[in-house]
Amino acid sequence: MRELPEAYLKRMRSLLGEAAFAAYLAAMERTPKRALRVNTLKINADEFCALADFSLEPADISPECFLFGDDAAIGRHPLHAAGLCYVQEPSAQMPADLLDVQPGMAVLDLCAAPGGKTTQLAARMKNTGGLVANEPVRSRAETLCGNLERLGVRNTMVTCMHPDALAALLPAWFDRVLVDAPCSGEGMFRKDGRAVSEWSAAHVAACAARQHQILESAAEMLKPGGRLVYSTCTFSREENEDTVKAFLLRHSDFSCGQMRRLYPHTFPGEGQFMAAFEREPRAGTLPPLFGKPEAVRVPEWEAFYRETFSGEAPEVLPLPDGRVFLPPEGLPQKTRGLRILRAGVFAGEVRARRFVPGHALAMAFPADRFQRSIALDGDTLGRFLAGETVACGPALSGWSAVTAFGHSVGWGKAVNGVLKNKIPKGLRILR
């Protein structure tokens, strides 16, 4: 076990009592369990288990959550590259389920990076409605975008803003709001040495002050009759129950339906706190908030789509710089002032009067939507995922979806029997 600060241990003994404190210390000596969540936007749990060549154990949290052993390098596995799963700590999967999102809703994940809960919410929404994923730190927001792309999320707008600035633009906009707040990280001490080294009573107090501010912004953005879930991965009362109590004192139109604590000695995961708030309904109706971008024809996109996909080309949102997006159906009517990094799916861009598809476009659709695809497995798949060109049939020509296990892993471009690799360099799995 990592050496924990004496002041922290004293707090935990007081919080838990002697018997539970001893159980907690024993749990801290055990190796943390690793878990993944099956991405139901692309595959169901039974199908995933049938494809996996490593051991999986149901975590008894949700049908999509499974524990796996340390010998499974999930991040380098083709199942991961195809966006069929997300490595996510078991406790971290609980707050998004507590939010109880439904298809077609307007939902906000206010502190969204790296994207585990955002992709979980998108799956619960079945890629419909409008999901705003906000992350104030630009580098973390880029990581969020990458995970949304890999898992085929299409209903999400990613913003990079401070919560108070977002609240000023989207008041009373959302049916559901998730605040997985930055915290002192006490619940992650078994896994995160940096959280241990940064811990102090002053740090706990500073986190609590910031959480109060974030919750104020979240409350502004929740519709009357909506639900807000607040969660942390810490144990301190200042950041949990005390924050909930102070919030309720400031907001008489909110009530707390339930609070729950998870500990490593009581749950197959790390520490987690969560609280669900309900906002009282209000008489009257709100104006419609979802907007639809004005339809703009992009001939290069339409020609590419006819050649590459089956069905009618969806409407797109072109930008002046040539980039083209497939917008989510739940785009806010007013986007002026929003710092948007992504709206829906980055389809590609127009270059020299030709459409060049983005990686996200290949990941956003099932394999049967592509007119041209090539299935790879074994060593050939490994070489392609590493960025190499591979051989293909001489009759295959042009942009083609490369698939593994029946799901796309990216684009290739077939030319004279050679499949040129179009997986972005940063996503390649070096052998």
C-alpha positions as CSV (number, residue, x, y, z in Angstrom):
1,M,0.0,0.0,0.0
2,R,1.1,3.5,-0.7
3,E,2.2,5.5,2.4
4,L,-0.8,7.7,3.1
5,P,-0.7,11.0,5.0
6,E,-1.3,10.6,8.8
7,A,-3.9,13.5,8.7
8,Y,-5.8,11.7,6.0
9,L,-5.8,8.4,7.9
10,K,-7.1,10.2,11.0
11,R,-9.9,11.6,8.9
12,M,-10.8,8.2,7.5
13,R,-10.8,6.5,10.9
14,S,-13.2,9.2,12.2
15,L,-15.4,8.8,9.1
16,L,-15.6,5.0,9.0
17,G,-15.2,3.8,12.5
18,E,-12.6,1.2,13.6
19,A,-14.1,-1.9,12.0
20,A,-14.7,-0.3,8.6
21,F,-11.4,1.5,8.7
22,A,-9.6,-1.8,9.1
23,A,-11.5,-3.2,6.2
24,Y,-10.6,-0.1,4.1
25,L,-6.9,-0.5,5.0
26,A,-7.0,-4.2,4.0
27,A,-8.7,-3.3,0.6
28,M,-5.9,-0.7,0.0
29,E,-3.4,-3.6,0.1
30,R,-5.2,-5.4,-2.7
31,T,-4.5,-4.9,-6.4
32,P,-7.3,-2.7,-8.0
33,K,-9.7,-4.4,-10.3
34,R,-9.7,-3.3,-14.0
35,A,-12.9,-3.0,-15.9
36,L,-14.3,-2.1,-19.3
37,R,-17.7,-1.0,-20.5
38,V,-19.0,-2.5,-23.7
39,N,-20.0,0.2,-26.2
40,T,-23.6,-0.5,-26.9
41,L,-23.7,2.0,-29.7
42,K,-21.9,-0.6,-31.8
43,I,-22.3,-4.0,-30.1
44,N,-24.1,-5.7,-27.3
45,A,-22.5,-7.4,-24.3
46,D,-23.1,-11.0,-25.5
47,E,-21.6,-10.3,-28.9
48,F,-18.6,-8.6,-27.3
49,C,-17.9,-11.5,-25.0
50,A,-18.1,-13.9,-27.9
51,L,-15.4,-11.9,-29.7
52,A,-13.0,-11.4,-26.8
53,D,-10.0,-13.6,-26.6
54,F,-9.3,-12.7,-23.0
55,S,-11.2,-13.5,-19.8
56,L,-14.1,-11.3,-18.7
57,E,-16.0,-11.4,-15.5
58,P,-19.4,-9.7,-15.0
59,A,-19.0,-6.9,-12.5
60,D,-22.7,-7.0,-11.4
61,I,-23.0,-3.2,-12.0
62,S,-24.6,-3.1,-15.4
63,P,-24.9,-5.6,-18.2
64,E,-22.1,-3.7,-20.1
65,C,-19.5,-3.7,-17.3
66,F,-16.9,-6.5,-17.1
67,L,-13.7,-7.0,-15.0
68,F,-10.6,-8.2,-16.9
69,G,-7.2,-9.4,-15.8
70,D,-3.9,-7.5,-15.9
71,D,-2.6,-9.8,-18.7
72,A,-5.1,-8.2,-21.2
73,A,-3.6,-5.2,-23.0
74,I,-7.0,-3.7,-23.9
75,G,-5.7,-0.4,-25.2
76,R,-3.7,-2.3,-27.9
77,H,-6.4,-4.7,-28.8
78,P,-8.4,-4.5,-32.1
79,L,-11.6,-4.6,-30.2
80,H,-10.6,-1.3,-28.6
81,A,-9.4,0.1,-31.9
82,A,-12.8,-0.7,-33.4
83,G,-14.5,1.3,-30.6
84,L,-16.3,-1.6,-29.1
85,C,-15.3,-1.0,-25.5
86,Y,-14.0,1.7,-23.1
87,V,-11.7,1.0,-20.2
88,Q,-13.5,2.5,-17.3
89,E,-13.1,2.0,-13.5
90,P,-16.3,0.2,-12.1
91,S,-17.3,3.0,-9.7
92,A,-16.9,5.6,-12.3
93,Q,-19.7,4.0,-14.3
94,M,-22.3,4.6,-11.6
95,P,-23.0,8.4,-11.8
96,A,-24.0,8.4,-15.4
97,D,-26.6,5.6,-14.7
98,L,-27.9,7.6,-11.8
99,L,-28.6,10.5,-14.2
100,D,-31.3,8.4,-15.9
101,V,-31.0,9.9,-19.4
102,Q,-33.4,8.9,-22.2
103,P,-33.2,9.1,-26.0
104,G,-34.0,12.6,-27.3
105,M,-33.1,14.5,-24.2
106,A,-30.9,17.6,-23.9
107,V,-28.0,16.5,-21.6
108,L,-24.9,18.2,-20.3
109,D,-21.7,16.6,-19.0
110,L,-20.1,19.7,-17.5
111,C,-16.7,18.3,-16.6
112,A,-16.4,15.7,-19.4
113,A,-12.8,14.7,-20.1
114,P,-11.6,12.1,-20.8
115,G,-15.0,11.0,-22.0
116,G,-15.9,7.8,-20.1
117,K,-19.2,9.2,-18.8
118,T,-19.9,11.2,-21.9
119,T,-19.7,8.1,-24.1
120,Q,-21.8,6.2,-21.5
121,L,-24.5,8.9,-21.7
122,A,-24.4,8.8,-25.5
123,A,-25.0,5.1,-25.5
124,R,-28.0,5.5,-23.1
125,M,-29.4,8.2,-25.4
126,K,-28.8,5.9,-28.4
127,N,-27.0,8.7,-30.2
128,T,-30.2,10.9,-30.3
129,G,-31.1,14.3,-28.8
130,G,-28.4,16.7,-27.8
131,L,-25.4,15.9,-25.5
132,V,-23.1,18.8,-24.7
133,A,-19.7,17.7,-23.3
134,N,-17.8,20.5,-21.8
135,E,-14.1,20.5,-20.7
136,P,-12.4,23.8,-19.8
137,V,-8.9,22.5,-20.4
138,R,-8.1,22.4,-24.1
139,S,-5.7,19.5,-24.1
140,R,-8.1,17.3,-22.1
141,A,-10.9,18.4,-24.4
142,E,-8.9,17.0,-27.4
143,T,-8.6,13.7,-25.6
144,L,-12.4,13.8,-25.1
145,C,-12.9,14.3,-28.8
146,G,-10.7,11.4,-29.6
147,N,-12.7,9.0,-27.4
148,L,-16.0,10.2,-28.8
149,E,-14.7,9.6,-32.3
150,R,-13.4,6.1,-31.5
151,L,-16.7,5.0,-30.0
152,G,-18.8,6.4,-32.9
153,V,-20.7,9.1,-30.9
154,R,-22.7,11.3,-33.2
155,N,-25.1,13.3,-30.9
156,T,-22.5,15.4,-29.0
157,M,-21.2,18.9,-29.2
158,V,-17.9,19.4,-27.4
159,T,-17.3,22.8,-25.8
160,C,-14.2,24.2,-24.1
161,M,-15.5,26.8,-21.6
162,H,-15.5,27.7,-17.9
163,P,-18.9,26.6,-16.4
164,D,-20.0,30.1,-15.6
165,A,-19.4,31.2,-19.1
166,L,-21.4,28.3,-20.5
167,A,-24.2,28.9,-18.0
168,A,-24.6,32.5,-19.3
169,L,-25.3,31.2,-22.8
170,L,-27.4,28.1,-22.0
171,P,-29.7,28.9,-19.1
172,A,-32.4,26.4,-18.2
173,W,-31.4,24.4,-21.3
174,F,-30.9,20.8,-20.1
175,D,-33.1,18.0,-19.0
176,R,-30.2,16.3,-17.3
177,V,-26.8,17.7,-16.0
178,L,-23.9,15.6,-14.8
179,V,-21.2,17.2,-12.7
180,D,-18.3,14.8,-12.1
181,A,-16.4,17.5,-10.3
182,P,-12.7,17.9,-10.0
183,C,-11.8,16.8,-6.5
184,S,-9.0,15.8,-4.1
185,G,-9.1,12.3,-5.4
186,E,-9.0,10.4,-2.1
187,G,-11.0,7.6,-3.7
188,M,-8.2,7.0,-6.2
189,F,-5.3,6.7,-3.7
190,R,-4.9,3.0,-4.4
191,K,-4.2,3.7,-8.1
192,D,-2.9,7.3,-8.3
193,G,0.3,8.2,-6.4
194,R,0.1,11.8,-7.6
195,A,-3.2,12.3,-5.8
196,V,-1.6,11.0,-2.6
197,S,1.3,13.4,-3.0
198,E,-0.9,16.4,-3.6
199,W,-3.3,15.8,-0.7
200,S,-3.6,18.2,2.2
201,A,-6.5,19.7,4.2
202,A,-5.9,22.9,2.3
203,H,-6.3,21.2,-1.0
204,V,-9.5,19.6,0.1
205,A,-10.9,23.0,1.1
206,A,-9.8,24.5,-2.2
207,C,-11.6,21.7,-4.1
208,A,-14.7,22.2,-2.1
209,A,-14.8,25.9,-2.9
210,R,-14.4,25.2,-6.6
211,Q,-17.2,22.5,-6.5
212,H,-19.6,25.1,-5.0
213,Q,-19.0,27.4,-8.0
214,I,-19.4,24.6,-10.5
215,L,-22.6,23.4,-9.0
216,E,-24.0,27.0,-9.1
217,S,-23.4,27.0,-12.9
218,A,-24.9,23.6,-13.3
219,A,-28.1,24.6,-11.5
220,E,-28.5,27.6,-13.8
221,M,-28.4,25.3,-16.8
222,L,-30.9,22.7,-15.6
223,K,-34.6,23.0,-16.6
224,P,-37.3,23.0,-14.0
225,G,-38.3,19.4,-13.5
226,G,-34.8,18.2,-14.5
227,R,-32.2,16.0,-12.7
228,L,-28.7,17.0,-11.7
229,V,-26.2,14.4,-10.5
230,Y,-23.1,15.5,-8.6
231,S,-20.2,13.1,-8.2
232,T,-16.7,13.0,-6.9
233,C,-14.0,10.3,-6.5
234,T,-13.1,11.4,-3.0
235,F,-14.2,10.7,0.6
236,S,-14.0,14.1,2.4
237,R,-17.3,15.3,3.8
238,E,-16.3,18.9,2.8
239,E,-16.5,17.9,-0.9
240,N,-19.5,15.6,-0.6
241,E,-22.2,15.8,2.0
242,D,-21.3,19.3,3.1
243,T,-21.3,20.5,-0.5
244,V,-24.7,18.9,-1.0
245,K,-26.1,20.5,2.2
246,A,-24.8,24.0,1.2
247,F,-26.2,23.7,-2.3
248,L,-29.7,22.8,-0.9
249,L,-29.6,25.8,1.4
250,R,-28.9,28.1,-1.5
251,H,-31.5,26.5,-3.8
252,S,-35.0,25.9,-2.3
253,D,-36.3,24.6,-5.6
254,F,-34.0,21.6,-5.5
255,S,-34.2,18.4,-3.4
256,C,-31.8,15.6,-3.0
257,G,-33.3,12.2,-3.9
258,Q,-30.4,10.0,-2.9
259,M,-26.7,10.0,-1.9
260,R,-24.4,7.1,-2.1
261,R,-20.8,6.4,-1.1
262,L,-18.7,3.6,-2.7
263,Y,-15.5,2.4,-1.0
264,P,-12.9,-0.1,-2.2
265,H,-13.8,-2.4,0.7
266,T,-17.5,-2.4,-0.2
267,F,-17.5,-2.3,-4.0
268,P,-15.5,-3.8,-6.9
269,G,-13.8,-0.5,-7.7
270,E,-12.3,2.7,-6.3
271,G,-13.9,5.4,-4.2
272,Q,-16.9,7.3,-5.4
273,F,-19.6,9.7,-4.0
274,M,-22.8,10.6,-5.9
275,A,-25.9,12.7,-5.2
276,A,-29.0,13.1,-7.3
277,F,-30.9,16.4,-7.2
278,E,-34.3,17.0,-8.6
279,R,-35.5,20.5,-9.6
280,E,-39.1,21.4,-9.0
281,P,-41.3,21.7,-12.1
282,R,-42.5,25.1,-13.0
283,A,-45.7,26.2,-14.7
284,G,-45.5,27.2,-18.3
285,T,-43.5,25.8,-21.2
286,L,-40.0,26.6,-22.4
287,P,-39.4,27.6,-26.0
288,P,-38.0,24.9,-28.2
289,L,-34.2,24.7,-27.7
290,F,-33.1,22.3,-30.4
291,G,-32.2,24.0,-33.7
292,K,-31.4,22.6,-37.1
293,P,-28.6,24.2,-39.2
294,E,-29.7,25.6,-42.5
295,A,-29.2,23.0,-45.2
296,V,-26.2,23.8,-47.3
297,R,-25.2,21.7,-50.3
298,V,-21.6,20.5,-50.5
299,P,-21.3,18.8,-53.9
300,E,-17.9,17.3,-53.1
301,W,-19.4,15.6,-50.0
302,E,-22.5,14.4,-51.9
303,A,-20.3,12.9,-54.6
304,F,-18.1,11.1,-52.1
305,Y,-21.1,9.8,-50.2
306,R,-22.7,8.4,-53.3
307,E,-19.5,6.6,-54.2
308,T,-18.7,5.3,-50.7
309,F,-21.9,4.8,-48.7
310,S,-25.3,3.4,-49.3
311,G,-28.5,5.4,-48.8
312,E,-29.1,9.2,-49.0
313,A,-26.4,11.6,-48.0
314,P,-27.2,13.2,-44.6
315,E,-27.2,17.0,-44.3
316,V,-23.9,18.5,-43.3
317,L,-22.6,21.6,-41.6
318,P,-19.8,23.1,-43.7
319,L,-17.3,25.6,-42.2
320,P,-15.6,28.4,-44.2
321,D,-12.2,26.7,-43.8
322,G,-13.5,23.6,-45.8
323,R,-14.2,21.3,-42.8
324,V,-17.5,19.5,-42.9
325,F,-19.5,18.1,-40.0
326,L,-22.5,15.9,-39.5
327,P,-24.3,17.9,-36.9
328,P,-26.2,16.3,-34.0
329,E,-30.0,16.5,-34.1
330,G,-29.9,18.4,-30.8
331,L,-27.7,21.3,-31.7
332,P,-28.6,24.5,-29.7
333,Q,-30.5,27.0,-31.7
334,K,-28.1,29.7,-30.6
335,T,-24.4,28.9,-30.8
336,R,-22.9,32.4,-30.8
337,G,-20.4,32.8,-28.1
338,L,-20.0,29.0,-27.5
339,R,-16.4,27.8,-27.9
340,I,-17.1,24.7,-29.9
341,L,-14.4,22.2,-30.7
342,R,-16.7,19.6,-32.3
343,A,-20.4,19.5,-33.3
344,G,-21.4,16.0,-34.2
345,V,-19.0,14.0,-36.4
346,F,-16.1,15.5,-38.3
347,A,-16.9,14.1,-41.7
348,G,-13.8,15.5,-43.5
349,E,-12.8,18.5,-45.5
350,V,-12.9,19.8,-49.0
351,R,-9.5,20.1,-50.6
352,A,-8.9,21.1,-54.2
353,R,-12.5,20.4,-55.0
354,R,-12.3,16.9,-53.6
355,F,-13.7,15.5,-50.4
356,V,-11.2,13.9,-48.0
357,P,-12.9,11.9,-45.3
358,G,-12.0,12.1,-41.6
359,H,-11.2,9.1,-39.4
360,A,-14.4,9.9,-37.4
361,L,-16.6,9.3,-40.4
362,A,-15.3,5.8,-40.7
363,M,-15.9,5.1,-37.0
364,A,-19.4,6.6,-37.0
365,F,-21.3,4.1,-39.1
366,P,-21.8,0.3,-39.1
367,A,-19.9,-1.7,-41.7
368,D,-23.0,-2.4,-43.8
369,R,-23.3,1.3,-44.6
370,F,-20.2,1.2,-46.7
371,Q,-20.2,0.2,-50.4
372,R,-16.6,-0.8,-50.2
373,S,-15.0,-2.5,-47.2
374,I,-12.2,-5.0,-46.6
375,A,-12.1,-7.2,-43.6
376,L,-8.7,-7.9,-42.0
377,D,-7.6,-10.2,-39.2
378,G,-4.5,-11.7,-37.7
379,D,-1.1,-10.4,-38.6
380,T,-2.5,-8.4,-41.6
381,L,-4.8,-6.5,-39.2
382,G,-2.0,-5.9,-36.8
383,R,0.2,-4.5,-39.6
384,F,-2.6,-2.2,-40.8
385,L,-3.3,-0.9,-37.3
386,A,0.4,-0.2,-36.9
387,G,0.2,2.1,-40.0
388,E,1.5,-0.2,-42.7
389,T,0.0,-0.6,-46.2
390,V,-1.3,-4.1,-47.0
391,A,-2.3,-6.0,-50.1
392,C,-5.9,-6.0,-51.3
393,G,-7.8,-7.3,-54.3
394,P,-6.9,-5.5,-57.6
395,A,-10.6,-4.9,-58.3
396,L,-11.0,-2.8,-55.1
397,S,-10.5,0.9,-55.8
398,G,-10.9,4.1,-53.8
399,W,-11.7,4.9,-50.2
400,S,-12.7,1.7,-48.4
401,A,-13.6,1.0,-44.8
402,V,-11.2,-1.4,-43.1
403,T,-13.1,-3.7,-40.7
404,A,-12.2,-6.0,-37.8
405,F,-14.8,-8.2,-36.2
406,G,-17.4,-6.7,-38.6
407,H,-16.7,-3.1,-37.4
408,S,-14.7,-0.3,-39.0
409,V,-11.2,0.6,-37.6
410,G,-10.6,3.3,-40.1
411,W,-10.1,4.2,-43.8
412,G,-7.8,2.7,-46.4
413,K,-7.5,3.8,-50.0
414,A,-7.2,1.0,-52.5
415,V,-4.9,1.6,-55.5
416,N,-3.7,-1.2,-57.9
417,G,-3.9,-4.0,-55.3
418,V,-2.4,-2.0,-52.4
419,L,-4.4,-0.7,-49.5
420,K,-2.9,2.6,-48.4
421,N,-3.2,3.3,-44.7
422,K,-5.2,6.3,-43.7
423,I,-5.4,5.8,-39.9
424,P,-4.1,9.0,-38.2
425,K,-0.5,8.5,-37.0
426,G,-1.5,9.3,-33.4
427,L,-3.9,6.4,-33.3
428,R,-1.7,3.7,-34.7
429,I,-0.8,0.7,-32.5
430,L,2.9,0.2,-32.9
431,R,4.0,-3.5,-32.9
